[in-house]
């Protein structure tokens, strides 16, 4: 209800059930469209070259991050 900028009392006193259902339906459609727009475009994991991986591992080890050991 804060999305519409109205207090609950106003909605309860002035809106019909049909209008409330319409508003929730439109809100649901808007949220679903937003969710679809946030889906990642790339489904496959990102590949990096061996050289890039070696550089990253070197950087991590310089910062004290251990790789491959538990």
N, CA, C and O atoms as a Maestro MAE file, in Angstrom:
{
 s_m_m2io_version
 :::
 2.0.0
}

f_m_ct {
 s_m_title
 :::
 protein
 m_atom[280] {
  # First column is atom index #
  i_m_mmod_type
  r_m_x_coord
  r_m_y_coord
  r_m_z_coord
  i_m_residue_number
  s_m_chain_name
  s_m_pdb_residue_name
  s_m_pdb_atom_name
  i_m_atomic_number
  :::
  1 25 0.802 -1.189 0.000 1 A "UNK " " N  " 7
  2 3 0.000 0.000 0.000 1 A "UNK " " CA " 6
  3 2 0.852 1.263 0.000 1 A "UNK " " C  " 6
  4 15 0.432 2.311 -0.490 1 A "UNK " " O  " 8
  5 25 2.043 1.147 0.551 2 A "UNK " " N  " 7
  6 3 2.921 2.309 0.508 2 A "UNK " " CA " 6
  7 2 3.365 2.594 -0.911 2 A "UNK " " C  " 6
  8 15 3.726 3.727 -1.228 2 A "UNK " " O  " 8
  9 25 3.344 1.576 -1.781 3 A "UNK " " N  " 7
  10 3 3.692 1.785 -3.185 3 A "UNK " " CA " 6
  11 2 2.717 2.762 -3.845 3 A "UNK " " C  " 6
  12 15 3.095 3.508 -4.748 3 A "UNK " " O  " 8
  13 25 1.475 2.753 -3.392 4 A "UNK " " N  " 7
  14 3 0.463 3.619 -3.975 4 A "UNK " " CA " 6
  15 2 0.381 4.957 -3.242 4 A "UNK " " C  " 6
  16 15 -0.328 5.861 -3.686 4 A "UNK " " O  " 8
  17 25 1.094 5.092 -2.130 5 A "UNK " " N  " 7
  18 3 1.096 6.340 -1.382 5 A "UNK " " CA " 6
  19 2 -0.211 6.611 -0.656 5 A "UNK " " C  " 6
  20 15 -0.576 7.767 -0.440 5 A "UNK " " O  " 8
  21 25 -0.909 5.560 -0.283 6 A "UNK " " N  " 7
  22 3 -2.193 5.722 0.386 6 A "UNK " " CA " 6
  23 2 -2.207 4.964 1.709 6 A "UNK " " C  " 6
  24 15 -1.653 3.869 1.798 6 A "UNK " " O  " 8
  25 25 -2.833 5.534 2.734 7 A "UNK " " N  " 7
  26 3 -2.946 4.789 3.993 7 A "UNK " " CA " 6
  27 2 -3.973 3.666 3.851 7 A "UNK " " C  " 6
  28 15 -4.894 3.766 3.040 7 A "UNK " " O  " 8
  29 25 -3.819 2.611 4.626 8 A "UNK " " N  " 7
  30 3 -4.753 1.479 4.528 8 A "UNK " " CA " 6
  31 2 -6.206 1.888 4.773 8 A "UNK " " C  " 6
  32 15 -7.120 1.337 4.159 8 A "UNK " " O  " 8
  33 25 -6.418 2.851 5.668 9 A "UNK " " N  " 7
  34 3 -7.789 3.290 5.971 9 A "UNK " " CA " 6
  35 2 -8.476 3.852 4.721 9 A "UNK " " C  " 6
  36 15 -9.652 3.584 4.476 9 A "UNK " " O  " 8
  37 25 -7.734 4.626 3.945 10 A "UNK " " N  " 7
  38 3 -8.309 5.209 2.735 10 A "UNK " " CA " 6
  39 2 -8.714 4.117 1.758 10 A "UNK " " C  " 6
  40 15 -9.794 4.161 1.168 10 A "UNK " " O  " 8
  41 25 -7.834 3.140 1.595 11 A "UNK " " N  " 7
  42 3 -8.129 2.050 0.662 11 A "UNK " " CA " 6
  43 2 -9.353 1.267 1.129 11 A "UNK " " C  " 6
  44 15 -10.236 0.953 0.331 11 A "UNK " " O  " 8
  45 25 -9.403 0.955 2.419 12 A "UNK " " N  " 7
  46 3 -10.537 0.196 2.935 12 A "UNK " " CA " 6
  47 2 -11.853 0.954 2.802 12 A "UNK " " C  " 6
  48 15 -12.893 0.351 2.537 12 A "UNK " " O  " 8
  49 25 -11.814 2.267 2.984 13 A "UNK " " N  " 7
  50 3 -13.047 3.058 2.958 13 A "UNK " " CA " 6
  51 2 -13.478 3.470 1.554 13 A "UNK " " C  " 6
  52 15 -14.673 3.637 1.311 13 A "UNK " " O  " 8
  53 25 -12.546 3.635 0.634 14 A "UNK " " N  " 7
  54 3 -12.877 4.237 -0.657 14 A "UNK " " CA " 6
  55 2 -12.733 3.324 -1.868 14 A "UNK " " C  " 6
  56 15 -13.264 3.641 -2.933 14 A "UNK " " O  " 8
  57 25 -12.050 2.233 -1.743 15 A "UNK " " N  " 7
  58 3 -11.852 1.363 -2.889 15 A "UNK " " CA " 6
  59 2 -12.823 0.198 -2.826 15 A "UNK " " C  " 6
  60 15 -13.151 -0.309 -1.753 15 A "UNK " " O  " 8
  61 25 -13.276 -0.213 -4.006 16 A "UNK " " N  " 7
  62 3 -14.104 -1.417 -4.078 16 A "UNK " " CA " 6
  63 2 -13.181 -2.627 -4.143 16 A "UNK " " C  " 6
  64 15 -11.984 -2.504 -4.402 16 A "UNK " " O  " 8
  65 25 -13.757 -3.779 -3.907 17 A "UNK " " N  " 7
  66 3 -12.966 -5.014 -3.991 17 A "UNK " " CA " 6
  67 2 -12.421 -5.203 -5.403 17 A "UNK " " C  " 6
  68 15 -11.297 -5.671 -5.585 17 A "UNK " " O  " 8
  69 25 -13.224 -4.834 -6.403 18 A "UNK " " N  " 7
  70 3 -12.789 -4.975 -7.794 18 A "UNK " " CA " 6
  71 2 -11.572 -4.091 -8.075 18 A "UNK " " C  " 6
  72 15 -10.631 -4.522 -8.741 18 A "UNK " " O  " 8
  73 25 -11.589 -2.855 -7.569 19 A "UNK " " N  " 7
  74 3 -10.456 -1.957 -7.793 19 A "UNK " " CA " 6
  75 2 -9.211 -2.473 -7.076 19 A "UNK " " C  " 6
  76 15 -8.110 -2.406 -7.624 19 A "UNK " " O  " 8
  77 25 -9.371 -2.980 -5.877 20 A "UNK " " N  " 7
  78 3 -8.243 -3.522 -5.129 20 A "UNK " " CA " 6
  79 2 -7.639 -4.718 -5.850 20 A "UNK " " C  " 6
  80 15 -6.417 -4.828 -5.949 20 A "UNK " " O  " 8
  81 25 -8.485 -5.620 -6.356 21 A "UNK " " N  " 7
  82 3 -7.994 -6.779 -7.102 21 A "UNK " " CA " 6
  83 2 -7.277 -6.344 -8.376 21 A "UNK " " C  " 6
  84 15 -6.251 -6.919 -8.738 21 A "UNK " " O  " 8
  85 25 -7.817 -5.322 -9.063 22 A "UNK " " N  " 7
  86 3 -7.174 -4.814 -10.265 22 A "UNK " " CA " 6
  87 2 -5.797 -4.232 -9.935 22 A "UNK " " C  " 6
  88 15 -4.832 -4.479 -10.657 22 A "UNK " " O  " 8
  89 25 -5.705 -3.466 -8.856 23 A "UNK " " N  " 7
  90 3 -4.429 -2.866 -8.479 23 A "UNK " " CA " 6
  91 2 -3.396 -3.938 -8.138 23 A "UNK " " C  " 6
  92 15 -2.239 -3.832 -8.545 23 A "UNK " " O  " 8
  93 25 -3.803 -4.970 -7.396 24 A "UNK " " N  " 7
  94 3 -2.873 -6.051 -7.072 24 A "UNK " " CA " 6
  95 2 -2.486 -6.843 -8.318 24 A "UNK " " C  " 6
  96 15 -1.344 -7.284 -8.444 24 A "UNK " " O  " 8
  97 25 -3.423 -7.021 -9.227 25 A "UNK " " N  " 7
  98 3 -3.125 -7.736 -10.466 25 A "UNK " " CA " 6
  99 2 -2.095 -6.961 -11.289 25 A "UNK " " C  " 6
  100 15 -1.129 -7.544 -11.781 25 A "UNK " " O  " 8
  101 25 -2.296 -5.658 -11.439 26 A "UNK " " N  " 7
  102 3 -1.355 -4.826 -12.195 26 A "UNK " " CA " 6
  103 2 0.008 -4.769 -11.499 26 A "UNK " " C  " 6
  104 15 1.045 -4.763 -12.163 26 A "UNK " " O  " 8
  105 25 0.005 -4.729 -10.162 27 A "UNK " " N  " 7
  106 3 1.264 -4.739 -9.407 27 A "UNK " " CA " 6
  107 2 2.016 -6.039 -9.672 27 A "UNK " " C  " 6
  108 15 3.229 -6.025 -9.876 27 A "UNK " " O  " 8
  109 25 1.294 -7.167 -9.668 28 A "UNK " " N  " 7
  110 3 1.906 -8.469 -9.919 28 A "UNK " " CA " 6
  111 2 2.505 -8.526 -11.326 28 A "UNK " " C  " 6
  112 15 3.604 -9.049 -11.512 28 A "UNK " " O  " 8
  113 25 1.786 -7.990 -12.315 29 A "UNK " " N  " 7
  114 3 2.312 -7.961 -13.683 29 A "UNK " " CA " 6
  115 2 3.590 -7.137 -13.762 29 A "UNK " " C  " 6
  116 15 4.548 -7.533 -14.426 29 A "UNK " " O  " 8
  117 25 3.609 -5.985 -13.082 30 A "UNK " " N  " 7
  118 3 4.789 -5.122 -13.100 30 A "UNK " " CA " 6
  119 2 5.985 -5.815 -12.448 30 A "UNK " " C  " 6
  120 15 7.103 -5.726 -12.955 30 A "UNK " " O  " 8
  121 25 5.761 -6.496 -11.343 31 A "UNK " " N  " 7
  122 3 6.846 -7.203 -10.654 31 A "UNK " " CA " 6
  123 2 7.365 -8.350 -11.516 31 A "UNK " " C  " 6
  124 15 8.573 -8.582 -11.567 31 A "UNK " " O  " 8
  125 25 6.477 -9.064 -12.189 32 A "UNK " " N  " 7
  126 3 6.914 -10.153 -13.067 32 A "UNK " " CA " 6
  127 2 7.749 -9.618 -14.227 32 A "UNK " " C  " 6
  128 15 8.745 -10.237 -14.601 32 A "UNK " " O  " 8
  129 25 7.358 -8.475 -14.803 33 A "UNK " " N  " 7
  130 3 8.160 -7.870 -15.879 33 A "UNK " " CA " 6
  131 2 9.535 -7.471 -15.362 33 A "UNK " " C  " 6
  132 15 10.539 -7.656 -16.050 33 A "UNK " " O  " 8
  133 25 9.584 -6.922 -14.146 34 A "UNK " " N  " 7
  134 3 10.874 -6.542 -13.567 34 A "UNK " " CA " 6
  135 2 11.744 -7.773 -13.357 34 A "UNK " " C  " 6
  136 15 12.944 -7.734 -13.629 34 A "UNK " " O  " 8
  137 25 11.158 -8.858 -12.878 35 A "UNK " " N  " 7
  138 3 11.924 -10.086 -12.655 35 A "UNK " " CA " 6
  139 2 12.493 -10.627 -13.959 35 A "UNK " " C  " 6
  140 15 13.630 -11.098 -13.995 35 A "UNK " " O  " 8
  141 25 11.711 -10.559 -15.025 36 A "UNK " " N  " 7
  142 3 12.198 -11.035 -16.325 36 A "UNK " " CA " 6
  143 2 13.348 -10.178 -16.831 36 A "UNK " " C  " 6
  144 15 14.272 -10.687 -17.467 36 A "UNK " " O  " 8
  145 25 13.297 -8.889 -16.553 37 A "UNK " " N  " 7
  146 3 14.363 -8.010 -17.034 37 A "UNK " " CA " 6
  147 2 15.657 -8.226 -16.259 37 A "UNK " " C  " 6
  148 15 16.728 -7.859 -16.742 37 A "UNK " " O  " 8
  149 25 15.581 -8.813 -15.067 38 A "UNK " " N  " 7
  150 3 16.778 -9.051 -14.271 38 A "UNK " " CA " 6
  151 2 17.399 -10.415 -14.514 38 A "UNK " " C  " 6
  152 15 18.448 -10.717 -13.945 38 A "UNK " " O  " 8
  153 25 16.782 -11.249 -15.341 39 A "UNK " " N  " 7
  154 3 17.359 -12.561 -15.616 39 A "UNK " " CA " 6
  155 2 18.698 -12.387 -16.314 39 A "UNK " " C  " 6
  156 15 18.834 -11.534 -17.191 39 A "UNK " " O  " 8
  157 25 19.680 -13.183 -15.935 40 A "UNK " " N  " 7
  158 3 20.985 -13.049 -16.588 40 A "UNK " " CA " 6
  159 2 20.887 -13.371 -18.075 40 A "UNK " " C  " 6
  160 15 20.200 -14.310 -18.480 40 A "UNK " " O  " 8
  161 25 21.573 -12.592 -18.862 41 A "UNK " " N  " 7
  162 3 21.558 -12.795 -20.313 41 A "UNK " " CA " 6
  163 2 22.390 -14.016 -20.697 41 A "UNK " " C  " 6
  164 15 22.089 -14.701 -21.675 41 A "UNK " " O  " 8
  165 25 23.431 -14.279 -19.924 42 A "UNK " " N  " 7
  166 3 24.373 -15.348 -20.240 42 A "UNK " " CA " 6
  167 2 24.100 -16.538 -19.326 42 A "UNK " " C  " 6
  168 15 24.281 -16.448 -18.111 42 A "UNK " " O  " 8
  169 25 23.670 -17.639 -19.902 43 A "UNK " " N  " 7
  170 3 23.347 -18.832 -19.120 43 A "UNK " " CA " 6
  171 2 24.588 -19.684 -18.844 43 A "UNK " " C  " 6
  172 15 24.651 -20.376 -17.827 43 A "UNK " " O  " 8
  173 25 25.562 -19.636 -19.735 44 A "UNK " " N  " 7
  174 3 26.771 -20.442 -19.584 44 A "UNK " " CA " 6
  175 2 27.741 -19.767 -18.620 44 A "UNK " " C  " 6
  176 15 27.807 -18.539 -18.569 44 A "UNK " " O  " 8
  177 25 28.494 -20.558 -17.855 45 A "UNK " " N  " 7
  178 3 29.509 -19.955 -16.995 45 A "UNK " " CA " 6
  179 2 30.555 -19.226 -17.829 45 A "UNK " " C  " 6
  180 15 30.874 -19.629 -18.947 45 A "UNK " " O  " 8
  181 25 31.070 -18.168 -17.273 46 A "UNK " " N  " 7
  182 3 32.065 -17.372 -17.988 46 A "UNK " " CA " 6
  183 2 33.383 -18.123 -18.022 46 A "UNK " " C  " 6
  184 15 33.833 -18.626 -16.993 46 A "UNK " " O  " 8
  185 25 33.996 -18.204 -19.165 47 A "UNK " " N  " 7
  186 3 35.285 -18.882 -19.332 47 A "UNK " " CA " 6
  187 2 36.396 -17.852 -19.267 47 A "UNK " " C  " 6
  188 15 36.276 -16.757 -19.816 47 A "UNK " " O  " 8
  189 25 37.488 -18.215 -18.586 48 A "UNK " " N  " 7
  190 3 38.656 -17.346 -18.573 48 A "UNK " " CA " 6
  191 2 39.866 -18.150 -19.050 48 A "UNK " " C  " 6
  192 15 39.917 -19.373 -18.926 48 A "UNK " " O  " 8
  193 25 40.820 -17.430 -19.589 49 A "UNK " " N  " 7
  194 3 41.989 -18.111 -20.142 49 A "UNK " " CA " 6
  195 2 42.886 -18.611 -19.009 49 A "UNK " " C  " 6
  196 15 42.768 -18.164 -17.868 49 A "UNK " " O  " 8
  197 25 43.776 -19.535 -19.334 50 A "UNK " " N  " 7
  198 3 44.726 -20.057 -18.349 50 A "UNK " " CA " 6
  199 2 45.623 -18.941 -17.818 50 A "UNK " " C  " 6
  200 15 45.971 -18.916 -16.637 50 A "UNK " " O  " 8
  201 25 45.990 -18.026 -18.704 51 A "UNK " " N  " 7
  202 3 46.852 -16.922 -18.294 51 A "UNK " " CA " 6
  203 2 46.123 -16.028 -17.284 51 A "UNK " " C  " 6
  204 15 46.706 -15.630 -16.275 51 A "UNK " " O  " 8
  205 25 44.863 -15.717 -17.550 52 A "UNK " " N  " 7
  206 3 44.092 -14.906 -16.613 52 A "UNK " " CA " 6
  207 2 43.938 -15.630 -15.271 52 A "UNK " " C  " 6
  208 15 44.044 -15.008 -14.214 52 A "UNK " " O  " 8
  209 25 43.689 -16.937 -15.315 53 A "UNK " " N  " 7
  210 3 43.553 -17.705 -14.079 53 A "UNK " " CA " 6
  211 2 44.859 -17.695 -13.299 53 A "UNK " " C  " 6
  212 15 44.845 -17.556 -12.076 53 A "UNK " " O  " 8
  213 25 45.990 -17.839 -13.989 54 A "UNK " " N  " 7
  214 3 47.293 -17.816 -13.318 54 A "UNK " " CA " 6
  215 2 47.530 -16.453 -12.666 54 A "UNK " " C  " 6
  216 15 48.045 -16.377 -11.550 54 A "UNK " " O  " 8
  217 25 47.155 -15.381 -13.362 55 A "UNK " " N  " 7
  218 3 47.322 -14.046 -12.788 55 A "UNK " " CA " 6
  219 2 46.452 -13.858 -11.552 55 A "UNK " " C  " 6
  220 15 46.886 -13.275 -10.559 55 A "UNK " " O  " 8
  221 25 45.220 -14.356 -11.623 56 A "UNK " " N  " 7
  222 3 44.327 -14.250 -10.473 56 A "UNK " " CA " 6
  223 2 44.861 -15.054 -9.292 56 A "UNK " " C  " 6
  224 15 44.833 -14.579 -8.157 56 A "UNK " " O  " 8
  225 25 45.346 -16.267 -9.549 57 A "UNK " " N  " 7
  226 3 45.877 -17.099 -8.469 57 A "UNK " " CA " 6
  227 2 47.095 -16.441 -7.834 57 A "UNK " " C  " 6
  228 15 47.264 -16.491 -6.616 57 A "UNK " " O  " 8
  229 25 47.943 -15.826 -8.651 58 A "UNK " " N  " 7
  230 3 49.111 -15.124 -8.131 58 A "UNK " " CA " 6
  231 2 48.678 -13.968 -7.241 58 A "UNK " " C  " 6
  232 15 49.231 -13.773 -6.158 58 A "UNK " " O  " 8
  233 25 47.692 -13.201 -7.694 59 A "UNK " " N  " 7
  234 3 47.185 -12.083 -6.908 59 A "UNK " " CA " 6
  235 2 46.610 -12.578 -5.580 59 A "UNK " " C  " 6
  236 15 46.863 -11.983 -4.533 59 A "UNK " " O  " 8
  237 25 45.825 -13.683 -5.625 60 A "UNK " " N  " 7
  238 3 45.243 -14.210 -4.405 60 A "UNK " " CA " 6
  239 2 46.330 -14.668 -3.432 60 A "UNK " " C  " 6
  240 15 46.248 -14.393 -2.234 60 A "UNK " " O  " 8
  241 25 47.337 -15.358 -3.939 61 A "UNK " " N  " 7
  242 3 48.394 -15.849 -3.044 61 A "UNK " " CA " 6
  243 2 49.185 -14.694 -2.454 61 A "UNK " " C  " 6
  244 15 49.641 -14.788 -1.315 61 A "UNK " " O  " 8
  245 25 49.361 -13.605 -3.197 62 A "UNK " " N  " 7
  246 3 50.043 -12.428 -2.658 62 A "UNK " " CA " 6
  247 2 49.238 -11.790 -1.525 62 A "UNK " " C  " 6
  248 15 49.802 -11.153 -0.636 62 A "UNK " " O  " 8
  249 25 47.942 -11.964 -1.564 63 A "UNK " " N  " 7
  250 3 47.072 -11.411 -0.514 63 A "UNK " " CA " 6
  251 2 46.839 -12.401 0.618 63 A "UNK " " C  " 6
  252 15 46.097 -12.112 1.556 63 A "UNK " " O  " 8
  253 25 47.463 -13.554 0.535 64 A "UNK " " N  " 7
  254 3 47.368 -14.534 1.607 64 A "UNK " " CA " 6
  255 2 46.174 -15.465 1.498 64 A "UNK " " C  " 6
  256 15 45.826 -16.148 2.461 64 A "UNK " " O  " 8
  257 25 45.554 -15.494 0.343 65 A "UNK " " N  " 7
  258 3 44.401 -16.377 0.139 65 A "UNK " " CA " 6
  259 2 44.929 -17.702 -0.392 65 A "UNK " " C  " 6
  260 15 45.579 -17.758 -1.435 65 A "UNK " " O  " 8
  261 25 44.633 -18.776 0.353 66 A "UNK " " N  " 7
  262 3 45.101 -20.099 -0.053 66 A "UNK " " CA " 6
  263 2 44.115 -20.703 -1.044 66 A "UNK " " C  " 6
  264 15 42.900 -20.650 -0.853 66 A "UNK " " O  " 8
  265 25 44.662 -21.269 -2.095 67 A "UNK " " N  " 7
  266 3 43.854 -21.839 -3.164 67 A "UNK " " CA " 6
  267 2 44.078 -23.340 -3.213 67 A "UNK " " C  " 6
  268 15 45.213 -23.818 -3.234 67 A "UNK " " O  " 8
  269 25 42.972 -24.071 -3.231 68 A "UNK " " N  " 7
  270 3 43.061 -25.511 -3.395 68 A "UNK " " CA " 6
  271 2 43.362 -26.290 -2.134 68 A "UNK " " C  " 6
  272 15 43.492 -27.513 -2.187 68 A "UNK " " O  " 8
  273 25 43.474 -25.627 -1.015 69 A "UNK " " N  " 7
  274 3 43.687 -26.356 0.231 69 A "UNK " " CA " 6
  275 2 42.617 -25.949 1.239 69 A "UNK " " C  " 6
  276 15 42.162 -24.806 1.286 69 A "UNK " " O  " 8
  277 25 42.247 -26.926 2.031 70 A "UNK " " N  " 7
  278 3 41.184 -26.682 3.009 70 A "UNK " " CA " 6
  279 2 41.759 -26.678 4.399 70 A "UNK " " C  " 6
  280 15 41.026 -26.489 5.370 70 A "UNK " " O  " 8
  :::
 }
 m_bond[279] {
  # First column is bond index #
  i_m_from
  i_m_to
  i_m_order
  :::
  1 1 2 1
  2 2 3 1
  3 3 4 2
  4 3 5 1
  5 5 6 1
  6 6 7 1
  7 7 8 2
  8 7 9 1
  9 9 10 1
  10 10 11 1
  11 11 12 2
  12 11 13 1
  13 13 14 1
  14 14 15 1
  15 15 16 2
  16 15 17 1
  17 17 18 1
  18 18 19 1
  19 19 20 2
  20 19 21 1
  21 21 22 1
  22 22 23 1
  23 23 24 2
  24 23 25 1
  25 25 26 1
  26 26 27 1
  27 27 28 2
  28 27 29 1
  29 29 30 1
  30 30 31 1
  31 31 32 2
  32 31 33 1
  33 33 34 1
  34 34 35 1
  35 35 36 2
  36 35 37 1
  37 37 38 1
  38 38 39 1
  39 39 40 2
  40 39 41 1
  41 41 42 1
  42 42 43 1
  43 43 44 2
  44 43 45 1
  45 45 46 1
  46 46 47 1
  47 47 48 2
  48 47 49 1
  49 49 50 1
  50 50 51 1
  51 51 52 2
  52 51 53 1
  53 53 54 1
  54 54 55 1
  55 55 56 2
  56 55 57 1
  57 57 58 1
  58 58 59 1
  59 59 60 2
  60 59 61 1
  61 61 62 1
  62 62 63 1
  63 63 64 2
  64 63 65 1
  65 65 66 1
  66 66 67 1
  67 67 68 2
  68 67 69 1
  69 69 70 1
  70 70 71 1
  71 71 72 2
  72 71 73 1
  73 73 74 1
  74 74 75 1
  75 75 76 2
  76 75 77 1
  77 77 78 1
  78 78 79 1
  79 79 80 2
  80 79 81 1
  81 81 82 1
  82 82 83 1
  83 83 84 2
  84 83 85 1
  85 85 86 1
  86 86 87 1
  87 87 88 2
  88 87 89 1
  89 89 90 1
  90 90 91 1
  91 91 92 2
  92 91 93 1
  93 93 94 1
  94 94 95 1
  95 95 96 2
  96 95 97 1
  97 97 98 1
  98 98 99 1
  99 99 100 2
  100 99 101 1
  101 101 102 1
  102 102 103 1
  103 103 104 2
  104 103 105 1
  105 105 106 1
  106 106 107 1
  107 107 108 2
  108 107 109 1
  109 109 110 1
  110 110 111 1
  111 111 112 2
  112 111 113 1
  113 113 114 1
  114 114 115 1
  115 115 116 2
  116 115 117 1
  117 117 118 1
  118 118 119 1
  119 119 120 2
  120 119 121 1
  121 121 122 1
  122 122 123 1
  123 123 124 2
  124 123 125 1
  125 125 126 1
  126 126 127 1
  127 127 128 2
  128 127 129 1
  129 129 130 1
  130 130 131 1
  131 131 132 2
  132 131 133 1
  133 133 134 1
  134 134 135 1
  135 135 136 2
  136 135 137 1
  137 137 138 1
  138 138 139 1
  139 139 140 2
  140 139 141 1
  141 141 142 1
  142 142 143 1
  143 143 144 2
  144 143 145 1
  145 145 146 1
  146 146 147 1
  147 147 148 2
  148 147 149 1
  149 149 150 1
  150 150 151 1
  151 151 152 2
  152 151 153 1
  153 153 154 1
  154 154 155 1
  155 155 156 2
  156 155 157 1
  157 157 158 1
  158 158 159 1
  159 159 160 2
  160 159 161 1
  161 161 162 1
  162 162 163 1
  163 163 164 2
  164 163 165 1
  165 165 166 1
  166 166 167 1
  167 167 168 2
  168 167 169 1
  169 169 170 1
  170 170 171 1
  171 171 172 2
  172 171 173 1
  173 173 174 1
  174 174 175 1
  175 175 176 2
  176 175 177 1
  177 177 178 1
  178 178 179 1
  179 179 180 2
  180 179 181 1
  181 181 182 1
  182 182 183 1
  183 183 184 2
  184 183 185 1
  185 185 186 1
  186 186 187 1
  187 187 188 2
  188 187 189 1
  189 189 190 1
  190 190 191 1
  191 191 192 2
  192 191 193 1
  193 193 194 1
  194 194 195 1
  195 195 196 2
  196 195 197 1
  197 197 198 1
  198 198 199 1
  199 199 200 2
  200 199 201 1
  201 201 202 1
  202 202 203 1
  203 203 204 2
  204 203 205 1
  205 205 206 1
  206 206 207 1
  207 207 208 2
  208 207 209 1
  209 209 210 1
  210 210 211 1
  211 211 212 2
  212 211 213 1
  213 213 214 1
  214 214 215 1
  215 215 216 2
  216 215 217 1
  217 217 218 1
  218 218 219 1
  219 219 220 2
  220 219 221 1
  221 221 222 1
  222 222 223 1
  223 223 224 2
  224 223 225 1
  225 225 226 1
  226 226 227 1
  227 227 228 2
  228 227 229 1
  229 229 230 1
  230 230 231 1
  231 231 232 2
  232 231 233 1
  233 233 234 1
  234 234 235 1
  235 235 236 2
  236 235 237 1
  237 237 238 1
  238 238 239 1
  239 239 240 2
  240 239 241 1
  241 241 242 1
  242 242 243 1
  243 243 244 2
  244 243 245 1
  245 245 246 1
  246 246 247 1
  247 247 248 2
  248 247 249 1
  249 249 250 1
  250 250 251 1
  251 251 252 2
  252 251 253 1
  253 253 254 1
  254 254 255 1
  255 255 256 2
  256 255 257 1
  257 257 258 1
  258 258 259 1
  259 259 260 2
  260 259 261 1
  261 261 262 1
  262 262 263 1
  263 263 264 2
  264 263 265 1
  265 265 266 1
  266 266 267 1
  267 267 268 2
  268 267 269 1
  269 269 270 1
  270 270 271 1
  271 271 272 2
  272 271 273 1
  273 273 274 1
  274 274 275 1
  275 275 276 2
  276 275 277 1
  277 277 278 1
  278 278 279 1
  279 279 280 2
  :::
 }
}
